[in-house]
Amino acid sequence: MKMFLFSVLAFTPLCFLSAQNFQGAWETSSLNDEGKEITHITLFSDNYFSETIHEKKTGKFIGTMGGNFNSQNGELVYTVEFASANPNLVGTTHSVPYEFMGEKLTIDTKVWSRLDDGSPGDLAGAWLISGRKRDGE
């Protein structure tokens, strides 16, 4: 019994830490200037992100953006490599605070819900097309 309890206590921090990463898909909603609900879905894979934005009710595409990111000292630092709705963002680097709270992630003022953890699934092959898959992985 003592060995079982030790095992549970020893691995609990590892389970907690593994849930504390950006890897996977995240979703949040906000209201635009016209009062329409907008959905943001962001995929984090390795040190890259891609965000898609659309109207929640109609599904109308608003834009997409993405680039590379890293996290340090509670700050998410990202550089925009593409931005369909605002090309002026391309090449800019931003730093915003973030915090994990279970399966929620707060980035700046938005609260994101985890959709998945990025584990391979039915769409795993789509990442191979993007060129982000490297030999030996």
N, C-alpha and C positions, 0 to 999 in steps of 0.2 A: 504494500500500500504506500509506504514512504517513497519507494522508487517511482511509482505512478505519479504521485503528487509532485515529486521533484521534476519529472519529465514535463508535466503540464505547466509548472511554474517556469521551467527553463525555456520552453518554446513559446510561451504566451507573448513575450516581447517581440519575437521574430514574426509571429502572425500579425501583430499590431503594426510593426514597421512595414511589412510587405503591403499592407492596405494603404499605407501612407505614401503613395507615389502617383504621379500623373498618368502613367501608362493606361491607355484605353480610351473609351468614349465618354464624354460628359455633355450634359444638356442644361440650359438655363433659358429663362424667358424674361422679356422686358417689354415696356410699352414705348412705341416710337412717338415722335412729335404729334402725330395724328391720333394718338390713343389706341392704335392697333397693337395687338400682342405679337411680338417678334420672338421667334425661337432661334437660339444659337446652339449648334452642335459642334463640339471641338473634339478632334481625335489627336491624342498624343502618342507618338511612337518613337522610341529611342529619344533623340533630342530634337525631334521635329513635331510641328503641330499644323493642323489644317482645320479651319473653322468655316462652317457653312451657316448662312443666315437666311431665314425665310419667314413669311407671314404665317402665323400658326393656323389661322382659320382657313385660308385659301391655299396655303402651300406655295404661294408666289415666291420665287427666288429673288433675293435681295442682293446677295453677294457672297464672296468667299475670300478668305485670306489665309496666309500661312507663312511658315518660315522655320527658323530654328529657335530653340529655347534652352535655358538652364535655370536651375534654382540655386539660390545661395542666401543664407541668413534670413529666411522668411521672405525673400523677394524672388519673384518670377521675372527673369530677364529674357526678352524675346526680340528678335530682329525680323521684321517683315520682309519676305522675299517676293510675295505676290499679294495683290489686293484689288479685286475687280471693281469694288464700289468706290475706292479712293486710291488711285495709283500713286498719289503723292506720299503715301505711307511706305512705299517700297524703299528699302534701304535704311529705314529708321529703326532705332533700338529703343525699347521701352522697359521700364522697371516698375512692377506693381507688387504690393504685398499679397501674400496668400496664406491660407491656413486650412489644414485638413480637420474635419470634424466627423469621424466615422466615414460614411459613404458620401459625405458632402464635402465640397471644396469651395472656399470663399476666395475669389480672386478680386482684389480691389473691393468693390461694393456688391458684386454679383455672387449669388450662391448657386453652385453647380451641383447637379445630381449625377452620380456615376451610372452610366448605362451598361458598361462592361469593363473588364479589366485588361483588355487587349490580348487575351489568350487566343491562340489560333482557332479559327472556326470556318464556317462556310465561305467567308469572303477573304480568307487569309491570302489567297493567290492574287488578289487585287493589289496587295502591297508589293508583290514582285514586279508588277508593271511599273510602279512608281520609281524603281531604281534605288529604293532605300535598303533593299536586301543586299547584303554583302556576302562574298564567298566565305565559306566556313561557318556561317551562322545556322 
